[in-house]
């Protein structure tokens, strides 16, 4: 396989794993700024693109987060339970429709109107995932179930309604350490939404 871009030539790609996602080792030539070509190898993990949503309530000045177990954190000397905004993989669906479904599945809130605020590559050094970021207002009348995720997907999600000031303080204290959640909380603060 040989593909050439102005500064990149893909020399080879070797599949290493095709389980939950695809892990591929790429060997490529990279033309440095000085004009010299350098051979490099990298492993790239492709798990698909995703979407994330932060639900907020202006009147209560609150947000809805989820708490769930994350194995990669646990094996990195963390207790493994992470407070985060509801999120999920797109699975080839439209990001807006997918995140409405994910919000209901994880938090129990049915949301009709969402606002897309930006897209970001979450770990571009090794992962292909691009995340679509959304916010949406909620109120108690929108809660149609307990949420909690899907058992057959191994989900056991706790729904946490939290005061916005407490959530922001949680960033400083380390209680909220998930990048996508921090980005959305900061967005609400910077835009003066809450």
C-alpha atoms as a printed R data frame, in Angstrom:
    type eleno elety resid chain resno       x      y      z
1   ATOM     1    CA   UNK     A     1   0.000  0.000  0.000
2   ATOM     2    CA   UNK     A     2   1.563  3.282 -1.029
3   ATOM     3    CA   UNK     A     3  -0.201  6.564 -0.621
4   ATOM     4    CA   UNK     A     4   1.495  9.914 -0.993
5   ATOM     5    CA   UNK     A     5   0.587 13.306  0.315
6   ATOM     6    CA   UNK     A     6   2.903 16.312  0.108
7   ATOM     7    CA   UNK     A     7   4.660 15.297  3.321
8   ATOM     8    CA   UNK     A     8   3.479 11.730  3.999
9   ATOM     9    CA   UNK     A     9   4.004  8.402  2.243
10  ATOM    10    CA   UNK     A    10   2.238  5.406  3.777
11  ATOM    11    CA   UNK     A    11   4.598  2.457  3.334
12  ATOM    12    CA   UNK     A    12   2.580 -0.274  5.049
13  ATOM    13    CA   UNK     A    13  -0.334 -0.931  7.394
14  ATOM    14    CA   UNK     A    14  -0.545 -4.041  9.537
15  ATOM    15    CA   UNK     A    15  -3.726 -4.915 11.465
16  ATOM    16    CA   UNK     A    16  -2.855 -5.798 15.064
17  ATOM    17    CA   UNK     A    17  -6.339 -6.257 16.511
18  ATOM    18    CA   UNK     A    18  -9.948 -5.992 15.367
19  ATOM    19    CA   UNK     A    19 -11.890 -6.481 18.590
20  ATOM    20    CA   UNK     A    20 -13.898 -3.565 20.017
21  ATOM    21    CA   UNK     A    21 -11.990 -1.234 17.715
22  ATOM    22    CA   UNK     A    22  -9.219 -1.620 15.150
23  ATOM    23    CA   UNK     A    23  -5.567 -1.306 16.109
24  ATOM    24    CA   UNK     A    24  -3.251 -0.897 13.117
25  ATOM    25    CA   UNK     A    25   0.501 -0.402 12.899
26  ATOM    26    CA   UNK     A    26   1.487  2.065 10.174
27  ATOM    27    CA   UNK     A    27   4.939  2.551  8.737
28  ATOM    28    CA   UNK     A    28   5.304  5.804  6.840
29  ATOM    29    CA   UNK     A    29   7.818  8.257  5.502
30  ATOM    30    CA   UNK     A    30   7.472 11.818  6.747
31  ATOM    31    CA   UNK     A    31   9.102 14.775  4.993
32  ATOM    32    CA   UNK     A    32  10.505 17.013  7.678
33  ATOM    33    CA   UNK     A    33  10.539 20.805  7.392
34  ATOM    34    CA   UNK     A    34  14.192 20.657  6.315
35  ATOM    35    CA   UNK     A    35  13.143 18.550  3.282
36  ATOM    36    CA   UNK     A    36  14.610 15.256  4.546
37  ATOM    37    CA   UNK     A    37  12.449 12.123  4.616
38  ATOM    38    CA   UNK     A    38  12.264 10.180  7.879
39  ATOM    39    CA   UNK     A    39  10.788  6.679  8.305
40  ATOM    40    CA   UNK     A    40   8.460  6.330 11.310
41  ATOM    41    CA   UNK     A    41   6.059  3.741 12.755
42  ATOM    42    CA   UNK     A    42   2.942  4.393 14.826
43  ATOM    43    CA   UNK     A    43   0.036  2.374 16.146
44  ATOM    44    CA   UNK     A    44  -3.383  3.893 15.452
45  ATOM    45    CA   UNK     A    45  -6.553  2.911 17.292
46  ATOM    46    CA   UNK     A    46  -9.845  3.373 15.402
47  ATOM    47    CA   UNK     A    47 -12.916  2.939 17.576
48  ATOM    48    CA   UNK     A    48 -15.219  5.197 15.569
49  ATOM    49    CA   UNK     A    49 -16.392  8.739 16.191
50  ATOM    50    CA   UNK     A    50 -18.571  9.793 19.086
51  ATOM    51    CA   UNK     A    51 -20.776 12.455 20.606
52  ATOM    52    CA   UNK     A    52 -21.090 13.920 24.092
53  ATOM    53    CA   UNK     A    53 -23.778 16.070 25.710
54  ATOM    54    CA   UNK     A    54 -23.943 18.139 28.863
55  ATOM    55    CA   UNK     A    55 -27.456 18.676 30.186
56  ATOM    56    CA   UNK     A    56 -27.973 21.891 32.163
57  ATOM    57    CA   UNK     A    57 -30.822 23.625 33.981
58  ATOM    58    CA   UNK     A    58 -30.712 27.433 34.164
59  ATOM    59    CA   UNK     A    59 -33.296 27.778 36.952
60  ATOM    60    CA   UNK     A    60 -31.580 25.282 39.256
61  ATOM    61    CA   UNK     A    61 -28.061 26.170 38.009
62  ATOM    62    CA   UNK     A    62 -27.348 22.469 37.750
63  ATOM    63    CA   UNK     A    63 -25.933 19.903 35.351
64  ATOM    64    CA   UNK     A    64 -26.540 16.191 34.859
65  ATOM    65    CA   UNK     A    65 -23.488 13.956 34.830
66  ATOM    66    CA   UNK     A    66 -22.998 10.205 34.889
67  ATOM    67    CA   UNK     A    67 -20.680  8.073 36.993
68  ATOM    68    CA   UNK     A    68 -19.433  4.797 35.589
69  ATOM    69    CA   UNK     A    69 -16.513  2.407 35.827
70  ATOM    70    CA   UNK     A    70 -13.690  2.855 33.302
71  ATOM    71    CA   UNK     A    71 -11.150  0.011 33.209
72  ATOM    72    CA   UNK     A    72  -8.307  2.045 31.615
73  ATOM    73    CA   UNK     A    73  -8.398  4.393 34.622
74  ATOM    74    CA   UNK     A    74  -8.419  1.494 37.079
75  ATOM    75    CA   UNK     A    75  -5.333 -0.103 35.527
76  ATOM    76    CA   UNK     A    76  -3.677  3.369 35.696
77  ATOM    77    CA   UNK     A    77  -3.815  3.511 39.519
78  ATOM    78    CA   UNK     A    78  -7.200  5.320 39.716
79  ATOM    79    CA   UNK     A    79 -10.306  3.928 41.471
80  ATOM    80    CA   UNK     A    80 -11.900  3.713 38.022
81  ATOM    81    CA   UNK     A    81 -15.203  5.524 38.611
82  ATOM    82    CA   UNK     A    82 -15.438  8.656 36.490
83  ATOM    83    CA   UNK     A    83 -17.897 11.555 36.580
84  ATOM    84    CA   UNK     A    84 -18.623 12.537 33.007
85  ATOM    85    CA   UNK     A    85 -21.149 13.961 30.566
86  ATOM    86    CA   UNK     A    86 -23.289 11.401 28.726
87  ATOM    87    CA   UNK     A    87 -21.522 10.145 25.609
88  ATOM    88    CA   UNK     A    88 -21.400  7.342 23.103
89  ATOM    89    CA   UNK     A    89 -20.149  6.150 19.755
90  ATOM    90    CA   UNK     A    90 -22.024  7.281 16.644
91  ATOM    91    CA   UNK     A    91 -22.322  3.780 15.175
92  ATOM    92    CA   UNK     A    92 -22.741  5.358 11.698
93  ATOM    93    CA   UNK     A    93 -25.668  7.539 12.875
94  ATOM    94    CA   UNK     A    94 -26.139 11.308 12.663
95  ATOM    95    CA   UNK     A    95 -24.388 12.900 15.694
96  ATOM    96    CA   UNK     A    96 -27.440 14.940 16.759
97  ATOM    97    CA   UNK     A    97 -29.875 12.034 16.632
98  ATOM    98    CA   UNK     A    98 -27.370  9.706 18.264
99  ATOM    99    CA   UNK     A    99 -26.686 12.020 21.208
100 ATOM   100    CA   UNK     A   100 -30.406 12.502 21.900
101 ATOM   101    CA   UNK     A   101 -30.743  8.723 22.131
102 ATOM   102    CA   UNK     A   102 -27.612  8.418 24.279
103 ATOM   103    CA   UNK     A   103 -28.811 11.128 26.692
104 ATOM   104    CA   UNK     A   104 -32.081  9.277 27.226
105 ATOM   105    CA   UNK     A   105 -30.411  5.882 27.555
106 ATOM   106    CA   UNK     A   106 -27.777  7.028 30.064
107 ATOM   107    CA   UNK     A   107 -29.533  9.800 32.038
108 ATOM   108    CA   UNK     A   108 -33.240  9.069 31.610
109 ATOM   109    CA   UNK     A   109 -33.928 12.556 30.221
110 ATOM   110    CA   UNK     A   110 -35.675 12.879 26.844
111 ATOM   111    CA   UNK     A   111 -34.183 15.871 25.041
112 ATOM   112    CA   UNK     A   112 -35.732 17.277 21.862
113 ATOM   113    CA   UNK     A   113 -33.503 20.297 21.227
114 ATOM   114    CA   UNK     A   114 -29.714 20.125 21.364
115 ATOM   115    CA   UNK     A   115 -27.078 22.704 20.476
116 ATOM   116    CA   UNK     A   116 -23.849 21.609 18.848
117 ATOM   117    CA   UNK     A   117 -20.983 23.689 20.224
118 ATOM   118    CA   UNK     A   118 -17.853 22.227 18.558
119 ATOM   119    CA   UNK     A   119 -15.947 19.125 17.449
120 ATOM   120    CA   UNK     A   120 -12.568 17.973 18.745
121 ATOM   121    CA   UNK     A   121 -10.013 15.203 18.269
122 ATOM   122    CA   UNK     A   122  -9.614 13.754 21.752
123 ATOM   123    CA   UNK     A   123  -6.269 11.956 21.532
124 ATOM   124    CA   UNK     A   124  -4.830 12.686 18.074
125 ATOM   125    CA   UNK     A   125  -1.456 11.107 18.752
126 ATOM   126    CA   UNK     A   126  -2.881  7.584 18.648
127 ATOM   127    CA   UNK     A   127  -6.695  7.544 18.320
128 ATOM   128    CA   UNK     A   128  -8.801  8.458 15.261
129 ATOM   129    CA   UNK     A   129 -11.896  9.446 17.286
130 ATOM   130    CA   UNK     A   130 -13.496 12.819 16.569
131 ATOM   131    CA   UNK     A   131 -16.035 13.855 19.178
132 ATOM   132    CA   UNK     A   132 -19.109 16.028 18.518
133 ATOM   133    CA   UNK     A   133 -19.904 18.219 21.556
134 ATOM   134    CA   UNK     A   134 -23.485 19.200 22.453
135 ATOM   135    CA   UNK     A   135 -25.332 20.999 25.241
136 ATOM   136    CA   UNK     A   136 -29.050 20.956 26.014
137 ATOM   137    CA   UNK     A   137 -31.419 22.313 28.637
138 ATOM   138    CA   UNK     A   138 -33.338 19.873 30.790
139 ATOM   139    CA   UNK     A   139 -35.999 20.093 33.479
140 ATOM   140    CA   UNK     A   140 -37.612 17.528 35.745
141 ATOM   141    CA   UNK     A   141 -40.557 17.021 33.369
142 ATOM   142    CA   UNK     A   142 -38.119 15.588 30.801
143 ATOM   143    CA   UNK     A   143 -37.099 12.673 33.048
144 ATOM   144    CA   UNK     A   144 -38.874  9.627 31.629
145 ATOM   145    CA   UNK     A   145 -36.776  6.841 33.202
146 ATOM   146    CA   UNK     A   146 -33.995  6.186 35.683
147 ATOM   147    CA   UNK     A   147 -31.425  5.983 32.874
148 ATOM   148    CA   UNK     A   148 -28.392  3.868 33.708
149 ATOM   149    CA   UNK     A   149 -27.403  2.591 30.272
150 ATOM   150    CA   UNK     A   150 -27.785 -0.861 28.766
151 ATOM   151    CA   UNK     A   151 -26.982 -3.988 30.750
152 ATOM   152    CA   UNK     A   152 -26.134 -5.951 27.581
153 ATOM   153    CA   UNK     A   153 -23.447 -3.335 26.822
154 ATOM   154    CA   UNK     A   154 -21.990 -3.769 30.313
155 ATOM   155    CA   UNK     A   155 -23.247 -0.365 31.455
156 ATOM   156    CA   UNK     A   156 -24.111  0.353 35.096
157 ATOM   157    CA   UNK     A   157 -24.391  4.125 35.079
158 ATOM   158    CA   UNK     A   158 -25.273  6.301 38.063
159 ATOM   159    CA   UNK     A   159 -27.041  9.560 37.163
160 ATOM   160    CA   UNK     A   160 -25.721 12.534 39.149
161 ATOM   161    CA   UNK     A   161 -27.472 15.908 39.210
162 ATOM   162    CA   UNK     A   162 -24.962 18.455 40.455
163 ATOM   163    CA   UNK     A   163 -24.898 22.141 41.236
164 ATOM   164    CA   UNK     A   164 -22.895 23.933 38.521
165 ATOM   165    CA   UNK     A   165 -20.576 25.652 41.021
166 ATOM   166    CA   UNK     A   166 -19.851 22.264 42.602
167 ATOM   167    CA   UNK     A   167 -19.057 20.809 39.183
168 ATOM   168    CA   UNK     A   168 -16.615 23.629 38.427
169 ATOM   169    CA   UNK     A   169 -14.989 23.155 41.833
170 ATOM   170    CA   UNK     A   170 -14.756 19.434 40.989
171 ATOM   171    CA   UNK     A   171 -12.461 20.287 38.083
172 ATOM   172    CA   UNK     A   172 -10.088 22.076 40.445
173 ATOM   173    CA   UNK     A   173 -10.221 19.325 43.089
174 ATOM   174    CA   UNK     A   174  -9.792 16.502 40.558
175 ATOM   175    CA   UNK     A   175 -13.204 14.964 41.274
176 ATOM   176    CA   UNK     A   176 -14.085 15.713 37.638
177 ATOM   177    CA   UNK     A   177 -11.131 14.590 35.524
178 ATOM   178    CA   UNK     A   178 -12.746 13.613 32.217
179 ATOM   179    CA   UNK     A   179 -11.514 15.836 29.376
180 ATOM   180    CA   UNK     A   180 -14.744 16.035 27.401
181 ATOM   181    CA   UNK     A   181 -16.729 16.918 30.530
182 ATOM   182    CA   UNK     A   182 -14.241 19.597 31.573
183 ATOM   183    CA   UNK     A   183 -14.466 21.111 28.086
184 ATOM   184    CA   UNK     A   184 -18.265 21.321 28.220
185 ATOM   185    CA   UNK     A   185 -18.373 22.688 31.777
186 ATOM   186    CA   UNK     A   186 -15.835 25.340 30.797
187 ATOM   187    CA   UNK     A   187 -17.914 26.135 27.697
188 ATOM   188    CA   UNK     A   188 -20.990 26.807 29.864
189 ATOM   189    CA   UNK     A   189 -18.889 29.031 32.138
190 ATOM   190    CA   UNK     A   190 -17.141 30.930 29.328
191 ATOM   191    CA   UNK     A   191 -20.390 31.569 27.453
192 ATOM   192    CA   UNK     A   192 -22.127 32.696 30.663
193 ATOM   193    CA   UNK     A   193 -24.860 30.108 30.182
194 ATOM   194    CA   UNK     A   194 -24.818 29.164 33.877
